[in-house]
Amino acid sequence: MSLTPEEFVNRYSKSDVNERGLAQSHFHDLCDLLGVPHPVAGDRPEQRYRFEQPVTKVTGGRGFADVWFQGHFGWEYKGVGADLGKAYQQLLAYREDLGNPPLLIVSDTRTLQVHTNFTGTQKVIHTFALTDMLVERERLRLRDAWLSPAVFNPTWKRDDATKGVINQLAQVADALKLRGEPAEQAAQFLVKVVFTLFAQSVNLLPRQPLSQILEAASEQPEDFQELCTQLFALMGTGGKSWLGRIPHINGGVFSSPAAPALGRAEVVQLQNAATMDWAHLEPSIFGTLFERVIDESNRTQLGAHYTPLQDILDVVLPLVITPLRGEWEALRSELSPVIAEAQRLQAEELARSLFKANYHPSQWSGGVELALGRIEAFQVRLSQVTVLDPAMGSGNFLFVTLRLLLDLEAEVRATLRELIVLLDKNPEVFKYPPLVGPGQMRGLEINSSAHEIASMVLWIGYLQWLTEHGEPFTRTPVLSALPGLENRDAVLDGDQPAEWPQAEFIIGNPPFVGNTRMRQVLGDEYAETLRAAYAGRVPGFADLVAYWFEKAREQIAAGRTRRAGLIATNSIRGGANAQVLARILETGSIFLAWPDRAWVQDGAAVRVSVVGFDDGTEQSRTLLRHQGDETDVTKRVTLSEAVGVIHADLTSGPDLRLAQRLRANAGRSFEGVKPAGKFDLPGAQARSWLDLPNPSRVSNRDVLKPYIGGDDITDGSKDRWTVDFNQMPLSEAEQYRTPMKYVLENVKSKRDTNRDQGKREKWWLYDRARPEMRAAVAPLSRFIATPRHMKHRAFVWREVDEIPGDALTIITADDDLTFGILNSALHVIWAAAMGTSLEDRPHYTPTTTFETFPFPTPTTPQQAAIEQAARFLVTAREYLHKESTPGRASSVKLSLTGMYNLLAEYRASGKAAIGAITTLGDAHNTLDAAVAASYGWDWPLPEDELLTRLLALNLERAAGEAATPREEPDQ
């Protein structure tokens, strides 16, 4: 029968038995009190929740954690009144053997401490006194250690606190800018304010000096500038004040002590900011948000999302920490037998020694001394690790890496202290302070504000870690300059490639600027200089991020870097970008990749690839992906697949980069027209002009045509028309009076300023009129179209009088056979694998995806089956287009996107939101089986097997075409 809270407190307030006798009875009673399960009895290896979980101790032999609950906590008991700090150090020394649980709990039955252990986060200690168990709220809070340990994650609460701080600072920044304060000086002031508020919150400064200045200035705002400048000056040099001794802060942050004048409103806003929980500021998000406060170009993103910690960990852990932890575990395994033998000899010596004077530790301590020296050397090795982020921004990746290095070093230091005790040395003398520090971080950043913030973020994070772990901080100055963080261009130095500093690891999130936007974002001169500097190394049409990949590859090939992990949009896998990854494979290997995952960049969710690569040393190859809601770290799981190889397209199956464009498919697929100007107009307006007379009696119907874009197909008709002069000379186009007037008013003025001479001179014509496409469509009764970017790939019929825009890919065929093959899963899977994607929408192109596809050669019955299935698919879609969209007004009919979203849900869950969705699924199943049969294949096939077969067929066809002379056109 379980105890009441009063009985529980009464029993354990009087208990004074030793640790072993008390621990398990206390834990059982606590489980009953909280209403949580008890550990499973027995000693089976598969048990996830048990007493006395075995662990390996580097100090010799096997040890035990008193209680272990996989994925929840490790728990260590000590006798009543014992030092719980030592119990925590004991847990810390073998937390990896416990699976690195999120909580490390220590107790002497009178006091219980829950130490958070979430990877990469700040540590928080939650203390429960025995009498707290009388309070239901406290019992429920402790109960979460069993039921929902994530509730203890400090990041959840600190995110909100950090955002509150940012909002206050944003108001001060706005006021300074309105008064004309130079942006750089405003930024430097706010950086000093931030560090000062943090420093006073962790007692680096006496008696809350900035808060006292703000309180005085709230009554006399005119005094703020002088008082604050005096404080900053003292922090820059150290010295005495009426508040007490101000430590020497320095670090470059306080080299210029100037503070601006503030009005009463700004003083009050800083007062409000000063009341926030600065000790628990979350640097991993603060830097990003603060950068948006002080950088005008980023200000619109103030309320945007930041990169979640877990996403950063997905890069830093496997790239940096995993190999270092591997070294540590190998060292532990090597030294454990040495120490165990020393302990055996120690026990024998003690047994022989009747008197302490006869005790000779030198006979056994040599092995321990050897182990101690090796582990001391490994701590030094960790202090010499260097990490470069060549696009560091405000330092988030470096901050997280620094914390993880400190965490790993803490395990090493805990082991050293255990060995000191074993050698009967004074632990107060051999304290082994942290050697890892911010100076090991390297960074390149072109934005001066972000560069300055990065230094502050690293120092605040470092000081937080020391505070959380009870480490004294006595260094003078408190901060030092971080010369490894450089404010410069990462890829260009004048007209030559920039040099990168040597670093063991490279990590980062380089800027996402596509090839087509480089001139717009960087300027024509910079873009041309950059491409010229990397000619022969980076293709001319590659995205900006490709230059970071090439530089990292160069560092590894030169032996200046061990391994690198960089993030890019998922277009890195295809086209010109993939050539950069191919160069990586020529000099090394890709050992880890997320080919396609959600990411938050500048407040927007994008689709990215994460690529880890080295010189070929790493033997494992791993592909990763998420399952569930990718954008919510609490609703997704990571799936890992060990593979034999990772290609430049970040796949492990057949190397589709080998696929050839087939001559048989040439001239059958085209991109739509590219107007490059406002040639489009509402359908009603265009139709009203159709029969307007012209002096030369030409008909406006010649040049006014329905215009279709990608959204016309995915979401329904937008009823847009276009003025299409095709390839008419100006004299002919001018005969169409009203359409020409529209183009003069809406297109010409912008074309006149275009840097392209052709666009300026032929302002009345589309930039790309696609005459080849028009010629191929002309003899047809209809044509096939698909959006270039589409989440659920589908092909539709369109009328020949419609003008397809450049958001569409056109297939010039009007037969059901081609239509059916294109809509089959066999072609859709090939197209998705061959192409890149925009966010979650695969990219379809005439060359890469269509011209490489090996069409089947069906028999007459097989052709008839495909054609029938294709017509069935069309009728199924037409029927669904008449259905209302679930959850919307009855007048809102199902779009193509809507019906395929419902089909995806039906295939995943087996539940159809609309009955006819099952018919659409049946139509596709019928079509897929018919197309597979035309290849002579059973259906379904595993995706890798399908792609392997299609690639083999592509290469066979290409070889046959190469052996056949190309037919010359008739003269």
Summary of the structure (lengths in Angstrom):
residues: 971
radius of gyration: 34.3
end to end distance: 101.6
largest distance: 125.9
contacts: 3147
relative contact order: 0.05
helix: 50%
strand: 15%
